[in-house]
Amino acid sequence: MKNNSFEKLKSDSREWFEKKLKEFALGKLKELNFSYGLAEKTLGLIGKMEKHNRPTYWHMLRVAKVSYMIANKLGQSDGKLEFIGGLLHDIGKLEVDPKSLVQYRDITDEEYEKIKEHTFLGYKNLKDDYALTALVVGGHHGFTDKGYGITEKYYPNFIKQNQKLKYRVINAIRTVAIADFADAARTRRTNERSGGNVPLDDKLKEKFPEDEEKIEYLLKDPEILILYDK
């Protein structure tokens, strides 16, 4: 009986957190004053992901919140680009077989190669409507020699010629990448191709050596940690 009560408590807690996460995402979309059409398209895309693969859908919502919090709380930006980039960062996985997106088994090398295409697929499908966000989506896995996705050669000229804007985009990409990596490490039950049993803080510092302040915040802020303590 105790076990049943405990499981119900965990389930109720998870449902409460999921409700709050949805409310955060919907509220933030409204707050950011997107055009009606763009807000509707965003809601449509994440709604499709909820039907396509629920774990990826919840992953995207968590990464959106964590990315926004890192940028906003550290005062590095207003968090708008980090939020929408995080919310849509894995949208290219709509074109990946959901059987390859399972959370409870190790995927094959062939499946992994297919999944890696999601960065470019997301970029391609967003670039006409979400110029800056598409770059975040396309570039969030591109930080190491073994990284993948779009590079700076894909940046439009108006960004290449504006160093301030270019830095803004790159900083947002790095923030989403950190939130994405940490969320995957904390929630997926499969093995990690990038890490073995190395502690998360060491993995993050090795992968993102220039972002120590973001990493320290992500690892210690109670409002972030509570997303995973249930």
Secondary structure, DSSP 8 states (H G I E B T S, - for coil): -HHHHHHHHHHHHHHHHHHHHHHHHHHHHHHTT--HHHHHHHHHHHHHHHHH-HHHHHHHHHHHHHHHHHHHHTTSS-SHHHHHHHHHTTGGGGGS-GGGG-SSS---HHHHHHHTTHHHHHHHHHTTT-HHHHHHHHHTT-SSTT--S--GGGS-HHHHT-HHHHHHHHHHHHHHHHHHHHHHHHH--S--TTTTT--HHHHHHHH-TT-HHHHHHHHH-HHHHTTT--
